[in-house]
Amino acid sequence: MPVSAAADAAALNPYHFGFKKSKHQEPASINEEGFKGIVQKNEAIFLGDVTKKELYLTFDNGYENGYTAKILDVLKEHQVPAIFFVTGHYVQDQPELVKRIVDEGHLVGNHSWSHPDMSQISNQRLKEELDKVKSGVSQLTSQKEMRYLRPPRGIFNDRILAASKELGYTSVFWSIAYKDWDTKAQRGAQYAYDSVMNQLHPGAVILLHSVSSDNAAALSRIIIAAKEQGYEFKSLDQMQARTY
């Protein structure tokens, strides 16, 4: 296979984002996942500055399950910023919550209009998916720009990260996560608390799903405990350095 053809094929190779979990507050890593170079080259976010005790809260909002308002209440009580990655369904179904997110000082990120496997769609379809969400949020709220993207299901390839970057987006992955999205397999607030706190590390980007009752119940404790350990929660707009 010619070199150019091999390079093109590599750019199309899909990956499912994964990482080696943090232990003992050492940073999570993607050194053995096979895609570190692609993430770095396309300036995606996986970690912030691991020399600083800063945390970044991110929520995926594909649909509403009755817990986002409580999550927003907790964030407001503790004066903690976050970003909520929304789909087209969420924008259409929950306009008041989208407005509240922005009104209370949080960011809204792009999670695509229809939640496709982005590695399998064209660059033109990608643009349409992202533009529809951006336009919908802009019409509802005072947030007129949208700079952050989370690929649905964490599936991506080099082409899609590069195309997203060309459209003005920074792709955002994560360094703390657990299986919280299955609404039929919730295991209680203590499990959510332990799952997050056991992975806590400087510069962490925390992924939580707003459909989880466990997350809603544990969030206040997580914030309090993290602050007691000297951590500060920041907005993605405040991230000054990235680690890969």
Contacts in CASP RR format, 6 or more apart in sequence:
PFRMAT RR
TARGET T0000
AUTHOR 0000-0000-0000
METHOD contacts of the structure
MODEL  1
MPVSAAADAAALNPYHFGFKKSKHQEPASINEEGFKGIVQKNEAIFLGDV
TKKELYLTFDNGYENGYTAKILDVLKEHQVPAIFFVTGHYVQDQPELVKR
IVDEGHLVGNHSWSHPDMSQISNQRLKEELDKVKSGVSQLTSQKEMRYLR
PPRGIFNDRILAASKELGYTSVFWSIAYKDWDTKAQRGAQYAYDSVMNQL
HPGAVILLHSVSSDNAAALSRIIIAAKEQGYEFKSLDQMQARTY
1 9 0 8 1.000
10 158 0 8 1.000
11 157 0 8 1.000
11 158 0 8 1.000
11 159 0 8 1.000
11 162 0 8 1.000
12 119 0 8 1.000
12 157 0 8 1.000
12 158 0 8 1.000
12 159 0 8 1.000
13 157 0 8 1.000
13 158 0 8 1.000
14 117 0 8 1.000
14 119 0 8 1.000
14 120 0 8 1.000
14 155 0 8 1.000
14 156 0 8 1.000
14 157 0 8 1.000
15 33 0 8 1.000
15 34 0 8 1.000
15 35 0 8 1.000
15 38 0 8 1.000
15 119 0 8 1.000
15 155 0 8 1.000
15 156 0 8 1.000
15 157 0 8 1.000
16 153 0 8 1.000
16 154 0 8 1.000
16 155 0 8 1.000
17 33 0 8 1.000
17 35 0 8 1.000
17 151 0 8 1.000
17 154 0 8 1.000
17 155 0 8 1.000
17 156 0 8 1.000
17 173 0 8 1.000
17 174 0 8 1.000
18 30 0 8 1.000
18 33 0 8 1.000
19 28 0 8 1.000
19 29 0 8 1.000
19 30 0 8 1.000
19 33 0 8 1.000
19 46 0 8 1.000
19 173 0 8 1.000
19 174 0 8 1.000
19 175 0 8 1.000
20 28 0 8 1.000
20 29 0 8 1.000
20 30 0 8 1.000
20 31 0 8 1.000
20 32 0 8 1.000
20 33 0 8 1.000
21 28 0 8 1.000
21 176 0 8 1.000
21 199 0 8 1.000
22 28 0 8 1.000
22 175 0 8 1.000
22 176 0 8 1.000
22 199 0 8 1.000
22 200 0 8 1.000
22 201 0 8 1.000
22 204 0 8 1.000
23 198 0 8 1.000
23 199 0 8 1.000
25 200 0 8 1.000
25 201 0 8 1.000
25 202 0 8 1.000
26 201 0 8 1.000
27 47 0 8 1.000
27 50 0 8 1.000
27 175 0 8 1.000
27 201 0 8 1.000
27 202 0 8 1.000
27 203 0 8 1.000
27 204 0 8 1.000
27 243 0 8 1.000
28 46 0 8 1.000
28 47 0 8 1.000
28 175 0 8 1.000
28 176 0 8 1.000
28 199 0 8 1.000
28 201 0 8 1.000
28 204 0 8 1.000
30 36 0 8 1.000
30 39 0 8 1.000
30 46 0 8 1.000
30 244 0 8 1.000
35 156 0 8 1.000
36 244 0 8 1.000
37 244 0 8 1.000
38 156 0 8 1.000
38 157 0 8 1.000
38 158 0 8 1.000
38 161 0 8 1.000
39 46 0 8 1.000
39 161 0 8 1.000
39 171 0 8 1.000
39 173 0 8 1.000
39 244 0 8 1.000
40 244 0 8 1.000
41 158 0 8 1.000
42 158 0 8 1.000
42 161 0 8 1.000
42 162 0 8 1.000
42 164 0 8 1.000
42 165 0 8 1.000
42 171 0 8 1.000
43 165 0 8 1.000
43 170 0 8 1.000
43 242 0 8 1.000
44 161 0 8 1.000
44 170 0 8 1.000
44 171 0 8 1.000
44 172 0 8 1.000
44 173 0 8 1.000
45 148 0 8 1.000
45 170 0 8 1.000
45 171 0 8 1.000
45 172 0 8 1.000
45 173 0 8 1.000
45 205 0 8 1.000
45 236 0 8 1.000
45 239 0 8 1.000
45 242 0 8 1.000
46 173 0 8 1.000
46 174 0 8 1.000
46 175 0 8 1.000
46 205 0 8 1.000
46 242 0 8 1.000
46 243 0 8 1.000
46 244 0 8 1.000
47 175 0 8 1.000
47 203 0 8 1.000
47 204 0 8 1.000
47 205 0 8 1.000
47 242 0 8 1.000
47 243 0 8 1.000
47 244 0 8 1.000
48 54 0 8 1.000
48 56 0 8 1.000
48 203 0 8 1.000
48 204 0 8 1.000
48 205 0 8 1.000
48 239 0 8 1.000
48 241 0 8 1.000
48 242 0 8 1.000
48 243 0 8 1.000
49 202 0 8 1.000
49 203 0 8 1.000
49 239 0 8 1.000
49 240 0 8 1.000
49 241 0 8 1.000
49 242 0 8 1.000
49 243 0 8 1.000
50 201 0 8 1.000
50 202 0 8 1.000
50 203 0 8 1.000
50 243 0 8 1.000
51 202 0 8 1.000
52 202 0 8 1.000
52 203 0 8 1.000
53 202 0 8 1.000
53 203 0 8 1.000
53 229 0 8 1.000
53 230 0 8 1.000
53 231 0 8 1.000
53 232 0 8 1.000
54 202 0 8 1.000
54 203 0 8 1.000
54 231 0 8 1.000
54 232 0 8 1.000
54 233 0 8 1.000
54 234 0 8 1.000
54 239 0 8 1.000
55 200 0 8 1.000
55 203 0 8 1.000
55 204 0 8 1.000
55 206 0 8 1.000
55 226 0 8 1.000
55 231 0 8 1.000
55 232 0 8 1.000
55 233 0 8 1.000
55 234 0 8 1.000
56 83 0 8 1.000
56 203 0 8 1.000
56 204 0 8 1.000
56 205 0 8 1.000
56 206 0 8 1.000
56 233 0 8 1.000
56 234 0 8 1.000
56 235 0 8 1.000
56 236 0 8 1.000
56 239 0 8 1.000
57 75 0 8 1.000
57 80 0 8 1.000
57 81 0 8 1.000
57 82 0 8 1.000
57 83 0 8 1.000
57 206 0 8 1.000
57 208 0 8 1.000
57 233 0 8 1.000
58 82 0 8 1.000
58 83 0 8 1.000
58 84 0 8 1.000
58 85 0 8 1.000
58 150 0 8 1.000
58 172 0 8 1.000
58 174 0 8 1.000
58 205 0 8 1.000
58 206 0 8 1.000
58 207 0 8 1.000
58 208 0 8 1.000
58 236 0 8 1.000
59 68 0 8 1.000
59 71 0 8 1.000
59 82 0 8 1.000
59 83 0 8 1.000
59 84 0 8 1.000
59 85 0 8 1.000
59 207 0 8 1.000
59 208 0 8 1.000
59 209 0 8 1.000
59 210 0 8 1.000
60 84 0 8 1.000
60 85 0 8 1.000
60 111 0 8 1.000
60 150 0 8 1.000
60 181 0 8 1.000
60 207 0 8 1.000
60 208 0 8 1.000
60 209 0 8 1.000
60 210 0 8 1.000
61 68 0 8 1.000
61 84 0 8 1.000
61 85 0 8 1.000
61 86 0 8 1.000
61 87 0 8 1.000
61 90 0 8 1.000
61 94 0 8 1.000
61 111 0 8 1.000
61 210 0 8 1.000
62 86 0 8 1.000
62 87 0 8 1.000
62 89 0 8 1.000
62 90 0 8 1.000
62 111 0 8 1.000
62 115 0 8 1.000
62 211 0 8 1.000
63 87 0 8 1.000
63 89 0 8 1.000
63 90 0 8 1.000
63 93 0 8 1.000
63 211 0 8 1.000
64 90 0 8 1.000
64 93 0 8 1.000
64 94 0 8 1.000
64 97 0 8 1.000
64 210 0 8 1.000
64 211 0 8 1.000
65 183 0 8 1.000
65 210 0 8 1.000
65 211 0 8 1.000
65 212 0 8 1.000
65 213 0 8 1.000
67 210 0 8 1.000
67 211 0 8 1.000
67 212 0 8 1.000
67 213 0 8 1.000
67 215 0 8 1.000
67 216 0 8 1.000
68 84 0 8 1.000
68 94 0 8 1.000
68 97 0 8 1.000
68 210 0 8 1.000
69 97 0 8 1.000
69 100 0 8 1.000
70 216 0 8 1.000
71 210 0 8 1.000
71 215 0 8 1.000
71 216 0 8 1.000
71 219 0 8 1.000
72 97 0 8 1.000
72 100 0 8 1.000
72 101 0 8 1.000
72 104 0 8 1.000
72 106 0 8 1.000
74 80 0 8 1.000
74 216 0 8 1.000
74 219 0 8 1.000
74 220 0 8 1.000
74 223 0 8 1.000
75 81 0 8 1.000
75 82 0 8 1.000
75 104 0 8 1.000
75 106 0 8 1.000
75 219 0 8 1.000
76 104 0 8 1.000
77 220 0 8 1.000
78 220 0 8 1.000
78 223 0 8 1.000
78 224 0 8 1.000
78 227 0 8 1.000
80 223 0 8 1.000
80 233 0 8 1.000
81 105 0 8 1.000
81 106 0 8 1.000
81 107 0 8 1.000
81 233 0 8 1.000
81 234 0 8 1.000
81 235 0 8 1.000
82 106 0 8 1.000
82 107 0 8 1.000
82 233 0 8 1.000
82 235 0 8 1.000
83 106 0 8 1.000
83 107 0 8 1.000
83 108 0 8 1.000
83 109 0 8 1.000
83 148 0 8 1.000
83 172 0 8 1.000
83 235 0 8 1.000
83 236 0 8 1.000
84 101 0 8 1.000
84 106 0 8 1.000
84 107 0 8 1.000
84 108 0 8 1.000
84 109 0 8 1.000
84 210 0 8 1.000
85 108 0 8 1.000
85 109 0 8 1.000
85 110 0 8 1.000
85 111 0 8 1.000
85 148 0 8 1.000
85 149 0 8 1.000
85 150 0 8 1.000
85 172 0 8 1.000
86 98 0 8 1.000
86 108 0 8 1.000
86 109 0 8 1.000
86 110 0 8 1.000
86 111 0 8 1.000
86 133 0 8 1.000
86 137 0 8 1.000
87 111 0 8 1.000
87 112 0 8 1.000
87 113 0 8 1.000
87 114 0 8 1.000
87 115 0 8 1.000
87 133 0 8 1.000
87 152 0 8 1.000
88 111 0 8 1.000
88 112 0 8 1.000
88 113 0 8 1.000
88 114 0 8 1.000
88 132 0 8 1.000
88 133 0 8 1.000
88 136 0 8 1.000
89 114 0 8 1.000
89 115 0 8 1.000
90 97 0 8 1.000
90 98 0 8 1.000
90 111 0 8 1.000
91 98 0 8 1.000
91 133 0 8 1.000
91 136 0 8 1.000
91 137 0 8 1.000
91 140 0 8 1.000
95 140 0 8 1.000
98 108 0 8 1.000
98 137 0 8 1.000
98 140 0 8 1.000
98 141 0 8 1.000
99 140 0 8 1.000
99 141 0 8 1.000
101 108 0 8 1.000
101 141 0 8 1.000
102 108 0 8 1.000
102 137 0 8 1.000
102 140 0 8 1.000
102 141 0 8 1.000
102 142 0 8 1.000
102 143 0 8 1.000
103 141 0 8 1.000
103 142 0 8 1.000
106 235 0 8 1.000
107 143 0 8 1.000
107 148 0 8 1.000
107 235 0 8 1.000
107 236 0 8 1.000
107 237 0 8 1.000
108 137 0 8 1.000
108 141 0 8 1.000
108 143 0 8 1.000
108 146 0 8 1.000
109 133 0 8 1.000
109 137 0 8 1.000
109 146 0 8 1.000
109 147 0 8 1.000
109 148 0 8 1.000
109 149 0 8 1.000
109 150 0 8 1.000
110 130 0 8 1.000
110 133 0 8 1.000
110 134 0 8 1.000
110 146 0 8 1.000
110 148 0 8 1.000
110 149 0 8 1.000
110 150 0 8 1.000
110 169 0 8 1.000
111 133 0 8 1.000
111 149 0 8 1.000
111 150 0 8 1.000
111 152 0 8 1.000
112 118 0 8 1.000
112 129 0 8 1.000
112 130 0 8 1.000
112 133 0 8 1.000
112 149 0 8 1.000
112 151 0 8 1.000
112 152 0 8 1.000
113 128 0 8 1.000
113 129 0 8 1.000
113 130 0 8 1.000
113 132 0 8 1.000
113 133 0 8 1.000
114 129 0 8 1.000
115 152 0 8 1.000
115 153 0 8 1.000
116 125 0 8 1.000
116 129 0 8 1.000
116 152 0 8 1.000
117 152 0 8 1.000
117 153 0 8 1.000
117 155 0 8 1.000
118 126 0 8 1.000
118 129 0 8 1.000
118 151 0 8 1.000
118 152 0 8 1.000
118 155 0 8 1.000
118 156 0 8 1.000
118 160 0 8 1.000
119 155 0 8 1.000
119 156 0 8 1.000
119 157 0 8 1.000
119 159 0 8 1.000
119 160 0 8 1.000
121 129 0 8 1.000
121 160 0 8 1.000
123 159 0 8 1.000
123 163 0 8 1.000
126 160 0 8 1.000
126 163 0 8 1.000
126 164 0 8 1.000
126 167 0 8 1.000
127 163 0 8 1.000
127 167 0 8 1.000
130 146 0 8 1.000
130 149 0 8 1.000
130 164 0 8 1.000
130 167 0 8 1.000
130 169 0 8 1.000
133 146 0 8 1.000
134 146 0 8 1.000
137 143 0 8 1.000
137 146 0 8 1.000
138 144 0 8 1.000
138 146 0 8 1.000
146 169 0 8 1.000
147 168 0 8 1.000
147 169 0 8 1.000
147 170 0 8 1.000
148 169 0 8 1.000
148 170 0 8 1.000
148 171 0 8 1.000
148 172 0 8 1.000
148 236 0 8 1.000
149 164 0 8 1.000
149 169 0 8 1.000
149 170 0 8 1.000
149 171 0 8 1.000
149 172 0 8 1.000
150 171 0 8 1.000
150 172 0 8 1.000
150 173 0 8 1.000
151 160 0 8 1.000
151 164 0 8 1.000
151 171 0 8 1.000
154 173 0 8 1.000
156 171 0 8 1.000
161 171 0 8 1.000
164 171 0 8 1.000
165 171 0 8 1.000
170 236 0 8 1.000
172 205 0 8 1.000
172 236 0 8 1.000
173 205 0 8 1.000
174 205 0 8 1.000
174 206 0 8 1.000
174 207 0 8 1.000
175 199 0 8 1.000
175 201 0 8 1.000
175 203 0 8 1.000
175 204 0 8 1.000
175 205 0 8 1.000
175 206 0 8 1.000
176 196 0 8 1.000
176 199 0 8 1.000
176 200 0 8 1.000
176 201 0 8 1.000
176 204 0 8 1.000
176 205 0 8 1.000
176 206 0 8 1.000
176 207 0 8 1.000
177 206 0 8 1.000
177 207 0 8 1.000
177 208 0 8 1.000
178 192 0 8 1.000
178 195 0 8 1.000
178 196 0 8 1.000
178 199 0 8 1.000
179 185 0 8 1.000
180 192 0 8 1.000
180 195 0 8 1.000
180 208 0 8 1.000
180 209 0 8 1.000
180 212 0 8 1.000
180 214 0 8 1.000
180 215 0 8 1.000
181 209 0 8 1.000
181 211 0 8 1.000
181 212 0 8 1.000
183 211 0 8 1.000
183 212 0 8 1.000
183 213 0 8 1.000
186 212 0 8 1.000
186 213 0 8 1.000
186 214 0 8 1.000
187 214 0 8 1.000
188 213 0 8 1.000
188 214 0 8 1.000
188 217 0 8 1.000
188 218 0 8 1.000
189 214 0 8 1.000
189 217 0 8 1.000
189 218 0 8 1.000
189 221 0 8 1.000
190 218 0 8 1.000
191 214 0 8 1.000
192 212 0 8 1.000
192 214 0 8 1.000
192 215 0 8 1.000
192 217 0 8 1.000
192 218 0 8 1.000
192 222 0 8 1.000
193 218 0 8 1.000
193 221 0 8 1.000
193 222 0 8 1.000
193 225 0 8 1.000
196 206 0 8 1.000
196 208 0 8 1.000
196 218 0 8 1.000
196 222 0 8 1.000
197 222 0 8 1.000
197 225 0 8 1.000
197 226 0 8 1.000
200 226 0 8 1.000
200 229 0 8 1.000
200 231 0 8 1.000
202 231 0 8 1.000
203 243 0 8 1.000
208 215 0 8 1.000
208 219 0 8 1.000
209 215 0 8 1.000
210 216 0 8 1.000
223 233 0 8 1.000
226 233 0 8 1.000
227 233 0 8 1.000
END
